[in-house]
Amino acid sequence: HESRSIRLRGIGVSPRLAFTLDGLLAVRESESGSAVEVDVEVLPSGTVAGLGQRRIGEQVRRLVADFIGT
């Protein structure tokens, strides 16, 4: 079946937190409908990263979920 995808890559910078982002959003179509597969890696760095990498990961997952409307 047909699939469509988009790759996202970016760098974020602020005084306390920087990050790189590499992700793939893919729409997979089937006879029963469509699904969006999300595979995103966010690598934080900077002073805040050392204090809260787990919390940042949770927030990133929430933001991605909000972005794709789940």
N, CA, C, O and CB atoms as a CASP TS submission, in Angstrom:
PFRMAT TS
TARGET T0000
AUTHOR 0000-0000-0000
METHOD Language model
MODEL 1
PARENT N/A
ATOM      1  N   HIS     1       0.823  -1.182   0.000  1.00  0.00           N
ATOM      2  CA  HIS     1       0.000   0.000   0.000  1.00  0.00           C
ATOM      3  C   HIS     1       0.869   1.248   0.000  1.00  0.00           C
ATOM      4  O   HIS     1       2.059   1.203   0.315  1.00  0.00           O
ATOM      5  CB  HIS     1      -0.938  -0.003   1.198  1.00  0.00           C
ATOM      6  N   GLU     2       0.256   2.343  -0.355  1.00  0.00           N
ATOM      7  CA  GLU     2       0.973   3.600  -0.492  1.00  0.00           C
ATOM      8  C   GLU     2       1.363   4.165   0.876  1.00  0.00           C
ATOM      9  O   GLU     2       0.621   4.026   1.848  1.00  0.00           O
ATOM     10  CB  GLU     2       0.124   4.611  -1.260  1.00  0.00           C
ATOM     11  N   SER     3       2.534   4.801   0.937  1.00  0.00           N
ATOM     12  CA  SER     3       2.937   5.505   2.151  1.00  0.00           C
ATOM     13  C   SER     3       3.561   6.840   1.760  1.00  0.00           C
ATOM     14  O   SER     3       4.171   6.980   0.700  1.00  0.00           O
ATOM     15  CB  SER     3       3.933   4.649   2.994  1.00  0.00           C
ATOM     16  N   ARG     4       3.390   7.803   2.640  1.00  0.00           N
ATOM     17  CA  ARG     4       3.993   9.124   2.453  1.00  0.00           C
ATOM     18  C   ARG     4       4.702   9.485   3.746  1.00  0.00           C
ATOM     19  O   ARG     4       4.243   9.140   4.835  1.00  0.00           O
ATOM     20  CB  ARG     4       2.919  10.210   2.066  1.00  0.00           C
ATOM     21  N   SER     5       5.826  10.184   3.619  1.00  0.00           N
ATOM     22  CA  SER     5       6.562  10.533   4.831  1.00  0.00           C
ATOM     23  C   SER     5       7.251  11.882   4.676  1.00  0.00           C
ATOM     24  O   SER     5       7.440  12.394   3.573  1.00  0.00           O
ATOM     25  CB  SER     5       7.592   9.448   5.165  1.00  0.00           C
ATOM     26  N   ILE     6       7.616  12.431   5.824  1.00  0.00           N
ATOM     27  CA  ILE     6       8.377  13.676   5.865  1.00  0.00           C
ATOM     28  C   ILE     6       9.430  13.540   6.956  1.00  0.00           C
ATOM     29  O   ILE     6       9.140  13.052   8.049  1.00  0.00           O
ATOM     30  CB  ILE     6       7.446  14.915   6.124  1.00  0.00           C
ATOM     31  N   ARG     7      10.648  13.970   6.663  1.00  0.00           N
ATOM     32  CA  ARG     7      11.738  13.932   7.644  1.00  0.00           C
ATOM     33  C   ARG     7      11.893  15.341   8.195  1.00  0.00           C
ATOM     34  O   ARG     7      11.902  16.320   7.449  1.00  0.00           O
ATOM     35  CB  ARG     7      13.091  13.411   7.006  1.00  0.00           C
ATOM     36  N   LEU     8      12.014  15.423   9.510  1.00  0.00           N
ATOM     37  CA  LEU     8      12.225  16.683  10.201  1.00  0.00           C
ATOM     38  C   LEU     8      13.594  16.657  10.853  1.00  0.00           C
ATOM     39  O   LEU     8      13.956  15.691  11.525  1.00  0.00           O
ATOM     40  CB  LEU     8      11.116  16.943  11.249  1.00  0.00           C
ATOM     41  N   ARG     9      14.350  17.720  10.652  1.00  0.00           N
ATOM     42  CA  ARG     9      15.649  17.858  11.317  1.00  0.00           C
ATOM     43  C   ARG     9      15.770  19.299  11.775  1.00  0.00           C
ATOM     44  O   ARG     9      15.397  20.222  11.051  1.00  0.00           O
ATOM     45  CB  ARG     9      16.844  17.457  10.366  1.00  0.00           C
ATOM     46  N   GLY    10      16.282  19.484  12.957  1.00  0.00           N
ATOM     47  CA  GLY    10      16.407  20.850  13.439  1.00  0.00           C
ATOM     48  C   GLY    10      17.349  20.959  14.615  1.00  0.00           C
ATOM     49  O   GLY    10      17.768  19.965  15.208  1.00  0.00           O
ATOM     50  N   ILE    11      17.666  22.194  14.933  1.00  0.00           N
ATOM     51  CA  ILE    11      18.519  22.528  16.057  1.00  0.00           C
ATOM     52  C   ILE    11      17.828  23.655  16.810  1.00  0.00           C
ATOM     53  O   ILE    11      17.413  24.646  16.210  1.00  0.00           O
ATOM     54  CB  ILE    11      19.969  22.935  15.595  1.00  0.00           C
ATOM     55  N   GLY    12      17.707  23.503  18.113  1.00  0.00           N
ATOM     56  CA  GLY    12      17.150  24.554  18.963  1.00  0.00           C
ATOM     57  C   GLY    12      18.213  25.044  19.913  1.00  0.00           C
ATOM     58  O   GLY    12      19.002  24.258  20.437  1.00  0.00           O
ATOM     59  N   VAL    13      18.234  26.353  20.137  1.00  0.00           N
ATOM     60  CA  VAL    13      19.260  26.929  20.996  1.00  0.00           C
ATOM     61  C   VAL    13      18.616  27.982  21.890  1.00  0.00           C
ATOM     62  O   VAL    13      17.863  28.834  21.418  1.00  0.00           O
ATOM     63  CB  VAL    13      20.418  27.544  20.156  1.00  0.00           C
ATOM     64  N   SER    14      18.914  27.917  23.171  1.00  0.00           N
ATOM     65  CA  SER    14      18.538  28.960  24.117  1.00  0.00           C
ATOM     66  C   SER    14      19.668  29.050  25.148  1.00  0.00           C
ATOM     67  O   SER    14      20.571  28.214  25.135  1.00  0.00           O
ATOM     68  CB  SER    14      17.136  28.654  24.802  1.00  0.00           C
ATOM     69  N   PRO    15      19.635  30.038  26.032  1.00  0.00           N
ATOM     70  CA  PRO    15      20.747  30.171  26.988  1.00  0.00           C
ATOM     71  C   PRO    15      20.944  28.951  27.885  1.00  0.00           C
ATOM     72  O   PRO    15      22.073  28.663  28.280  1.00  0.00           O
ATOM     73  CB  PRO    15      20.522  31.378  27.852  1.00  0.00           C
ATOM     74  N   ARG    16      19.868  28.223  28.217  1.00  0.00           N
ATOM     75  CA  ARG    16      20.010  27.105  29.147  1.00  0.00           C
ATOM     76  C   ARG    16      19.833  25.731  28.509  1.00  0.00           C
ATOM     77  O   ARG    16      20.223  24.723  29.098  1.00  0.00           O
ATOM     78  CB  ARG    16      19.026  27.256  30.248  1.00  0.00           C
ATOM     79  N   LEU    17      19.261  25.682  27.338  1.00  0.00           N
ATOM     80  CA  LEU    17      18.986  24.382  26.732  1.00  0.00           C
ATOM     81  C   LEU    17      19.139  24.460  25.224  1.00  0.00           C
ATOM     82  O   LEU    17      18.629  25.376  24.578  1.00  0.00           O
ATOM     83  CB  LEU    17      17.577  23.896  27.100  1.00  0.00           C
ATOM     84  N   ALA    18      19.839  23.498  24.682  1.00  0.00           N
ATOM     85  CA  ALA    18      19.947  23.348  23.234  1.00  0.00           C
ATOM     86  C   ALA    18      19.541  21.918  22.912  1.00  0.00           C
ATOM     87  O   ALA    18      19.569  21.052  23.787  1.00  0.00           O
ATOM     88  CB  ALA    18      21.406  23.674  22.712  1.00  0.00           C
ATOM     89  N   PHE    19      19.167  21.667  21.673  1.00  0.00           N
ATOM     90  CA  PHE    19      18.811  20.307  21.295  1.00  0.00           C
ATOM     91  C   PHE    19      18.938  20.135  19.793  1.00  0.00           C
ATOM     92  O   PHE    19      18.887  21.098  19.028  1.00  0.00           O
ATOM     93  CB  PHE    19      17.387  19.968  21.756  1.00  0.00           C
ATOM     94  N   THR    20      19.104  18.894  19.394  1.00  0.00           N
ATOM     95  CA  THR    20      18.986  18.535  17.989  1.00  0.00           C
ATOM     96  C   THR    20      17.794  17.593  17.883  1.00  0.00           C
ATOM     97  O   THR    20      17.501  16.827  18.800  1.00  0.00           O
ATOM     98  CB  THR    20      20.311  17.872  17.433  1.00  0.00           C
ATOM     99  N   LEU    21      17.122  17.667  16.753  1.00  0.00           N
ATOM    100  CA  LEU    21      15.937  16.864  16.528  1.00  0.00           C
ATOM    101  C   LEU    21      16.055  16.188  15.176  1.00  0.00           C
ATOM    102  O   LEU    21      16.424  16.824  14.189  1.00  0.00           O
ATOM    103  CB  LEU    21      14.657  17.721  16.610  1.00  0.00           C
ATOM    104  N   ASP    22      15.746  14.914  15.128  1.00  0.00           N
ATOM    105  CA  ASP    22      15.732  14.159  13.877  1.00  0.00           C
ATOM    106  C   ASP    22      14.508  13.252  13.941  1.00  0.00           C
ATOM    107  O   ASP    22      14.412  12.390  14.814  1.00  0.00           O
ATOM    108  CB  ASP    22      17.077  13.328  13.663  1.00  0.00           C
ATOM    109  N   GLY    23      13.589  13.447  13.026  1.00  0.00           N
ATOM    110  CA  GLY    23      12.364  12.664  13.098  1.00  0.00           C
ATOM    111  C   GLY    23      11.802  12.309  11.742  1.00  0.00           C
ATOM    112  O   GLY    23      12.133  12.917  10.724  1.00  0.00           O
ATOM    113  N   LEU    24      10.950  11.318  11.756  1.00  0.00           N
ATOM    114  CA  LEU    24      10.270  10.872  10.555  1.00  0.00           C
ATOM    115  C   LEU    24       8.792  10.692  10.892  1.00  0.00           C
ATOM    116  O   LEU    24       8.440   9.961  11.818  1.00  0.00           O
ATOM    117  CB  LEU    24      10.896   9.548  10.003  1.00  0.00           C
ATOM    118  N   LEU    25       7.932  11.367  10.128  1.00  0.00           N
ATOM    119  CA  LEU    25       6.485  11.199  10.233  1.00  0.00           C
ATOM    120  C   LEU    25       6.048  10.501   8.956  1.00  0.00           C
ATOM    121  O   LEU    25       6.319  10.984   7.857  1.00  0.00           O
ATOM    122  CB  LEU    25       5.731  12.585  10.436  1.00  0.00           C
ATOM    123  N   ALA    26       5.379   9.377   9.094  1.00  0.00           N
ATOM    124  CA  ALA    26       4.967   8.604   7.919  1.00  0.00           C
ATOM    125  C   ALA    26       3.485   8.275   8.016  1.00  0.00           C
ATOM    126  O   ALA    26       3.001   7.838   9.060  1.00  0.00           O
ATOM    127  CB  ALA    26       5.804   7.305   7.788  1.00  0.00           C
ATOM    128  N   VAL    27       2.774   8.487   6.921  1.00  0.00           N
ATOM    129  CA  VAL    27       1.362   8.105   6.835  1.00  0.00           C
ATOM    130  C   VAL    27       1.301   6.787   6.083  1.00  0.00           C
ATOM    131  O   VAL    27       1.764   6.682   4.947  1.00  0.00           O
ATOM    132  CB  VAL    27       0.492   9.215   6.123  1.00  0.00           C
ATOM    133  N   ARG    28       0.728   5.791   6.726  1.00  0.00           N
ATOM    134  CA  ARG    28       0.571   4.473   6.115  1.00  0.00           C
ATOM    135  C   ARG    28      -0.909   4.252   5.841  1.00  0.00           C
ATOM    136  O   ARG    28      -1.732   4.302   6.756  1.00  0.00           O
ATOM    137  CB  ARG    28       1.150   3.342   7.033  1.00  0.00           C
ATOM    138  N   GLU    29      -1.236   4.014   4.605  1.00  0.00           N
ATOM    139  CA  GLU    29      -2.619   3.768   4.215  1.00  0.00           C
ATOM    140  C   GLU    29      -2.857   2.277   4.032  1.00  0.00           C
ATOM    141  O   GLU    29      -1.993   1.548   3.545  1.00  0.00           O
ATOM    142  CB  GLU    29      -2.964   4.528   2.925  1.00  0.00           C
ATOM    143  N   SER    30      -4.039   1.843   4.429  1.00  0.00           N
ATOM    144  CA  SER    30      -4.429   0.454   4.247  1.00  0.00           C
ATOM    145  C   SER    30      -5.901   0.428   3.859  1.00  0.00           C
ATOM    146  O   SER    30      -6.539   1.474   3.738  1.00  0.00           O
ATOM    147  CB  SER    30      -4.166  -0.390   5.539  1.00  0.00           C
ATOM    148  N   GLU    31      -6.421  -0.745   3.670  1.00  0.00           N
ATOM    149  CA  GLU    31      -7.822  -0.870   3.290  1.00  0.00           C
ATOM    150  C   GLU    31      -8.752  -0.372   4.397  1.00  0.00           C
ATOM    151  O   GLU    31      -9.864   0.071   4.111  1.00  0.00           O
ATOM    152  CB  GLU    31      -8.145  -2.319   2.950  1.00  0.00           C
ATOM    153  N   SER    32      -8.315  -0.438   5.653  1.00  0.00           N
ATOM    154  CA  SER    32      -9.163  -0.034   6.773  1.00  0.00           C
ATOM    155  C   SER    32      -8.978   1.421   7.191  1.00  0.00           C
ATOM    156  O   SER    32      -9.692   1.883   8.081  1.00  0.00           O
ATOM    157  CB  SER    32      -8.894  -0.919   7.948  1.00  0.00           C
ATOM    158  N   GLY    33      -8.052   2.160   6.589  1.00  0.00           N
ATOM    159  CA  GLY    33      -7.845   3.564   6.936  1.00  0.00           C
ATOM    160  C   GLY    33      -6.390   3.963   6.854  1.00  0.00           C
ATOM    161  O   GLY    33      -5.611   3.374   6.104  1.00  0.00           O
ATOM    162  N   SER    34      -6.027   4.973   7.636  1.00  0.00           N
ATOM    163  CA  SER    34      -4.659   5.491   7.647  1.00  0.00           C
ATOM    164  C   SER    34      -4.152   5.586   9.072  1.00  0.00           C
ATOM    165  O   SER    34      -4.932   5.701  10.018  1.00  0.00           O
ATOM    166  CB  SER    34      -4.586   6.868   6.959  1.00  0.00           C
ATOM    167  N   ALA    35      -2.830   5.535   9.216  1.00  0.00           N
ATOM    168  CA  ALA    35      -2.177   5.698  10.506  1.00  0.00           C
ATOM    169  C   ALA    35      -0.929   6.536  10.315  1.00  0.00           C
ATOM    170  O   ALA    35      -0.276   6.462   9.273  1.00  0.00           O
ATOM    171  CB  ALA    35      -1.832   4.328  11.142  1.00  0.00           C
ATOM    172  N   VAL    36      -0.597   7.333  11.318  1.00  0.00           N
ATOM    173  CA  VAL    36       0.623   8.128  11.285  1.00  0.00           C
ATOM    174  C   VAL    36       1.627   7.471  12.220  1.00  0.00           C
ATOM    175  O   VAL    36       1.359   7.292  13.409  1.00  0.00           O
ATOM    176  CB  VAL    36       0.353   9.619  11.693  1.00  0.00           C
ATOM    177  N   GLU    37       2.765   7.119  11.684  1.00  0.00           N
ATOM    178  CA  GLU    37       3.860   6.568  12.481  1.00  0.00           C
ATOM    179  C   GLU    37       4.849   7.694  12.758  1.00  0.00           C
ATOM    180  O   GLU    37       5.255   8.414  11.846  1.00  0.00           O
ATOM    181  CB  GLU    37       4.558   5.364  11.748  1.00  0.00           C
ATOM    182  N   VAL    38       5.232   7.839  14.019  1.00  0.00           N
ATOM    183  CA  VAL    38       6.131   8.914  14.436  1.00  0.00           C
ATOM    184  C   VAL    38       7.370   8.304  15.049  1.00  0.00           C
ATOM    185  O   VAL    38       7.287   7.501  15.978  1.00  0.00           O
ATOM    186  CB  VAL    38       5.439   9.874  15.438  1.00  0.00           C
ATOM    187  N   ASP    39       8.527   8.690  14.523  1.00  0.00           N
ATOM    188  CA  ASP    39       9.809   8.249  15.066  1.00  0.00           C
ATOM    189  C   ASP    39      10.685   9.490  15.169  1.00  0.00           C
ATOM    190  O   ASP    39      11.225   9.960  14.167  1.00  0.00           O
ATOM    191  CB  ASP    39      10.483   7.127  14.165  1.00  0.00           C
ATOM    192  N   VAL    40      10.828  10.026  16.390  1.00  0.00           N
ATOM    193  CA  VAL    40      11.558  11.269  16.598  1.00  0.00           C
ATOM    194  C   VAL    40      12.603  11.062  17.688  1.00  0.00           C
ATOM    195  O   VAL    40      12.324  10.477  18.734  1.00  0.00           O
ATOM    196  CB  VAL    40      10.593  12.424  16.972  1.00  0.00           C
ATOM    197  N   GLU    41      13.792  11.546  17.426  1.00  0.00           N
ATOM    198  CA  GLU    41      14.862  11.517  18.417  1.00  0.00           C
ATOM    199  C   GLU    41      15.246  12.958  18.732  1.00  0.00           C
ATOM    200  O   GLU    41      15.585  13.732  17.836  1.00  0.00           O
ATOM    201  CB  GLU    41      16.100  10.695  17.904  1.00  0.00           C
ATOM    202  N   VAL    42      15.188  13.310  20.018  1.00  0.00           N
ATOM    203  CA  VAL    42      15.581  14.635  20.477  1.00  0.00           C
ATOM    204  C   VAL    42      16.750  14.450  21.434  1.00  0.00           C
ATOM    205  O   VAL    42      16.651  13.724  22.424  1.00  0.00           O
ATOM    206  CB  VAL    42      14.384  15.394  21.165  1.00  0.00           C
ATOM    207  N   LEU    43      17.842  15.107  21.132  1.00  0.00           N
ATOM    208  CA  LEU    43      19.045  15.004  21.960  1.00  0.00           C
ATOM    209  C   LEU    43      19.307  16.348  22.623  1.00  0.00           C
ATOM    210  O   LEU    43      19.834  17.256  21.980  1.00  0.00           O
ATOM    211  CB  LEU    43      20.275  14.559  21.114  1.00  0.00           C
ATOM    212  N   PRO    44      18.942  16.496  23.919  1.00  0.00           N
ATOM    213  CA  PRO    44      19.170  17.756  24.612  1.00  0.00           C
ATOM    214  C   PRO    44      20.624  17.919  25.023  1.00  0.00           C
ATOM    215  O   PRO    44      21.349  16.942  25.212  1.00  0.00           O
ATOM    216  CB  PRO    44      18.277  17.852  25.829  1.00  0.00           C
ATOM    217  N   SER    45      21.029  19.165  25.156  1.00  0.00           N
ATOM    218  CA  SER    45      22.364  19.490  25.676  1.00  0.00           C
ATOM    219  C   SER    45      22.252  20.813  26.424  1.00  0.00           C
ATOM    220  O   SER    45      21.221  21.481  26.355  1.00  0.00           O
ATOM    221  CB  SER    45      23.441  19.574  24.517  1.00  0.00           C
ATOM    222  N   GLY    46      23.279  21.182  27.119  1.00  0.00           N
ATOM    223  CA  GLY    46      23.247  22.414  27.896  1.00  0.00           C
ATOM    224  C   GLY    46      23.009  22.121  29.363  1.00  0.00           C
ATOM    225  O   GLY    46      22.906  20.961  29.761  1.00  0.00           O
ATOM    226  N   THR    47      22.918  23.182  30.180  1.00  0.00           N
ATOM    227  CA  THR    47      22.823  23.009  31.625  1.00  0.00           C
ATOM    228  C   THR    47      21.529  22.335  32.062  1.00  0.00           C
ATOM    229  O   THR    47      21.556  21.505  32.971  1.00  0.00           O
ATOM    230  CB  THR    47      22.944  24.340  32.303  1.00  0.00           C
ATOM    231  N   VAL    48      20.413  22.661  31.453  1.00  0.00           N
ATOM    232  CA  VAL    48      19.131  22.063  31.843  1.00  0.00           C
ATOM    233  C   VAL    48      19.090  20.586  31.471  1.00  0.00           C
ATOM    234  O   VAL    48      18.474  19.788  32.178  1.00  0.00           O
ATOM    235  CB  VAL    48      17.960  22.810  31.177  1.00  0.00           C
ATOM    236  N   ALA    49      19.728  20.219  30.390  1.00  0.00           N
ATOM    237  CA  ALA    49      19.696  18.823  29.935  1.00  0.00           C
ATOM    238  C   ALA    49      20.215  17.876  30.999  1.00  0.00           C
ATOM    239  O   ALA    49      19.664  16.792  31.193  1.00  0.00           O
ATOM    240  CB  ALA    49      20.514  18.661  28.662  1.00  0.00           C
ATOM    241  N   GLY    50      21.256  18.272  31.679  1.00  0.00           N
ATOM    242  CA  GLY    50      21.816  17.418  32.712  1.00  0.00           C
ATOM    243  C   GLY    50      20.879  17.234  33.900  1.00  0.00           C
ATOM    244  O   GLY    50      20.965  16.227  34.603  1.00  0.00           O
ATOM    245  N   LEU    51      19.995  18.183  34.129  1.00  0.00           N
ATOM    246  CA  LEU    51      19.094  18.134  35.278  1.00  0.00           C
ATOM    247  C   LEU    51      17.790  17.407  34.985  1.00  0.00           C
ATOM    248  O   LEU    51      17.186  16.840  35.895  1.00  0.00           O
ATOM    249  CB  LEU    51      18.793  19.527  35.743  1.00  0.00           C
ATOM    250  N   GLY    52      17.348  17.413  33.741  1.00  0.00           N
ATOM    251  CA  GLY    52      16.018  16.877  33.511  1.00  0.00           C
ATOM    252  C   GLY    52      15.805  16.172  32.197  1.00  0.00           C
ATOM    253  O   GLY    52      14.793  16.415  31.540  1.00  0.00           O
ATOM    254  N   GLN    53      16.706  15.313  31.785  1.00  0.00           N
ATOM    255  CA  GLN    53      16.547  14.644  30.496  1.00  0.00           C
ATOM    256  C   GLN    53      15.267  13.816  30.433  1.00  0.00           C
ATOM    257  O   GLN    53      14.606  13.781  29.395  1.00  0.00           O
ATOM    258  CB  GLN    53      17.746  13.757  30.221  1.00  0.00           C
ATOM    259  N   ARG    54      14.915  13.155  31.522  1.00  0.00           N
ATOM    260  CA  ARG    54      13.693  12.351  31.497  1.00  0.00           C
ATOM    261  C   ARG    54      12.467  13.239  31.332  1.00  0.00           C
ATOM    262  O   ARG    54      11.572  12.928  30.546  1.00  0.00           O
ATOM    263  CB  ARG    54      13.572  11.513  32.778  1.00  0.00           C
ATOM    264  N   ARG    55      12.423  14.335  32.065  1.00  0.00           N
ATOM    265  CA  ARG    55      11.282  15.258  31.990  1.00  0.00           C
ATOM    266  C   ARG    55      11.186  15.885  30.601  1.00  0.00           C
ATOM    267  O   ARG    55      10.087  16.063  30.074  1.00  0.00           O
ATOM    268  CB  ARG    55      11.405  16.364  33.063  1.00  0.00           C
ATOM    269  N   ILE    56      12.310  16.212  30.019  1.00  0.00           N
ATOM    270  CA  ILE    56      12.324  16.782  28.674  1.00  0.00           C
ATOM    271  C   ILE    56      11.753  15.782  27.676  1.00  0.00           C
ATOM    272  O   ILE    56      10.972  16.151  26.799  1.00  0.00           O
ATOM    273  CB  ILE    56      13.756  17.190  28.268  1.00  0.00           C
ATOM    274  N   GLY    57      12.140  14.523  27.809  1.00  0.00           N
ATOM    275  CA  GLY    57      11.606  13.484  26.919  1.00  0.00           C
ATOM    276  C   GLY    57      10.109  13.372  27.013  1.00  0.00           C
ATOM    277  O   GLY    57       9.434  13.200  25.997  1.00  0.00           O
ATOM    278  N   GLU    58       9.567  13.467  28.231  1.00  0.00           N
ATOM    279  CA  GLU    58       8.116  13.425  28.418  1.00  0.00           C
ATOM    280  C   GLU    58       7.446  14.603  27.734  1.00  0.00           C
ATOM    281  O   GLU    58       6.413  14.444  27.083  1.00  0.00           O
ATOM    282  CB  GLU    58       7.767  13.417  29.907  1.00  0.00           C
ATOM    283  N   GLN    59       8.031  15.785  27.880  1.00  0.00           N
ATOM    284  CA  GLN    59       7.451  16.977  27.268  1.00  0.00           C
ATOM    285  C   GLN    59       7.519  16.910  25.740  1.00  0.00           C
ATOM    286  O   GLN    59       6.583  17.319  25.054  1.00  0.00           O
ATOM    287  CB  GLN    59       8.171  18.231  27.771  1.00  0.00           C
ATOM    288  N   VAL    60       8.616  16.400  25.223  1.00  0.00           N
ATOM    289  CA  VAL    60       8.752  16.267  23.771  1.00  0.00           C
ATOM    290  C   VAL    60       7.683  15.318  23.232  1.00  0.00           C
ATOM    291  O   VAL    60       7.044  15.613  22.222  1.00  0.00           O
ATOM    292  CB  VAL    60      10.170  15.758  23.396  1.00  0.00           C
ATOM    293  N   ARG    61       7.486  14.181  23.900  1.00  0.00           N
ATOM    294  CA  ARG    61       6.453  13.243  23.458  1.00  0.00           C
ATOM    295  C   ARG    61       5.078  13.894  23.497  1.00  0.00           C
ATOM    296  O   ARG    61       4.265  13.672  22.599  1.00  0.00           O
ATOM    297  CB  ARG    61       6.463  11.981  24.330  1.00  0.00           C
ATOM    298  N   ARG    62       4.804  14.699  24.530  1.00  0.00           N
ATOM    299  CA  ARG    62       3.518  15.392  24.625  1.00  0.00           C
ATOM    300  C   ARG    62       3.361  16.396  23.488  1.00  0.00           C
ATOM    301  O   ARG    62       2.304  16.468  22.862  1.00  0.00           O
ATOM    302  CB  ARG    62       3.389  16.104  25.983  1.00  0.00           C
ATOM    303  N   LEU    63       4.410  17.170  23.220  1.00  0.00           N
ATOM    304  CA  LEU    63       4.339  18.170  22.145  1.00  0.00           C
ATOM    305  C   LEU    63       4.136  17.508  20.783  1.00  0.00           C
ATOM    306  O   LEU    63       3.342  17.983  19.971  1.00  0.00           O
ATOM    307  CB  LEU    63       5.616  19.023  22.125  1.00  0.00           C
ATOM    308  N   VAL    64       4.849  16.421  20.538  1.00  0.00           N
ATOM    309  CA  VAL    64       4.695  15.715  19.263  1.00  0.00           C
ATOM    310  C   VAL    64       3.271  15.165  19.149  1.00  0.00           C
ATOM    311  O   VAL    64       2.651  15.271  18.091  1.00  0.00           O
ATOM    312  CB  VAL    64       5.739  14.564  19.135  1.00  0.00           C
ATOM    313  N   ALA    65       2.752  14.582  20.227  1.00  0.00           N
ATOM    314  CA  ALA    65       1.386  14.054  20.218  1.00  0.00           C
ATOM    315  C   ALA    65       0.375  15.175  19.964  1.00  0.00           C
ATOM    316  O   ALA    65      -0.574  14.991  19.201  1.00  0.00           O
ATOM    317  CB  ALA    65       1.072  13.345  21.555  1.00  0.00           C
ATOM    318  N   ASP    66       0.573  16.342  20.601  1.00  0.00           N
ATOM    319  CA  ASP    66      -0.316  17.477  20.350  1.00  0.00           C
ATOM    320  C   ASP    66      -0.230  17.936  18.900  1.00  0.00           C
ATOM    321  O   ASP    66      -1.242  18.288  18.293  1.00  0.00           O
ATOM    322  CB  ASP    66       0.024  18.636  21.286  1.00  0.00           C
ATOM    323  N   PHE    67       0.986  17.932  18.344  1.00  0.00           N
ATOM    324  CA  PHE    67       1.192  18.377  16.967  1.00  0.00           C
ATOM    325  C   PHE    67       0.459  17.505  15.962  1.00  0.00           C
ATOM    326  O   PHE    67      -0.119  18.012  15.000  1.00  0.00           O
ATOM    327  CB  PHE    67       2.665  18.391  16.642  1.00  0.00           C
ATOM    328  N   ILE    68       0.479  16.197  16.181  1.00  0.00           N
ATOM    329  CA  ILE    68      -0.161  15.303  15.218  1.00  0.00           C
ATOM    330  C   ILE    68      -1.613  15.013  15.583  1.00  0.00           C
ATOM    331  O   ILE    68      -2.307  14.297  14.861  1.00  0.00           O
ATOM    332  CB  ILE    68       0.613  14.000  15.122  1.00  0.00           C
ATOM    333  N   GLY    69      -2.074  15.571  16.711  1.00  0.00           N
ATOM    334  CA  GLY    69      -3.486  15.480  17.046  1.00  0.00           C
ATOM    335  C   GLY    69      -3.944  14.184  17.650  1.00  0.00           C
ATOM    336  O   GLY    69      -5.072  13.758  17.401  1.00  0.00           O
ATOM    337  N   THR    70      -3.104  13.535  18.442  1.00  0.00           N
ATOM    338  CA  THR    70      -3.547  12.297  19.090  1.00  0.00           C
ATOM    339  C   THR    70      -4.035  12.591  20.474  1.00  0.00           C
ATOM    340  O   THR    70      -4.453  11.680  21.188  1.00  0.00           O
ATOM    341  CB  THR    70      -2.425  11.261  19.138  1.00  0.00           C
TER
END
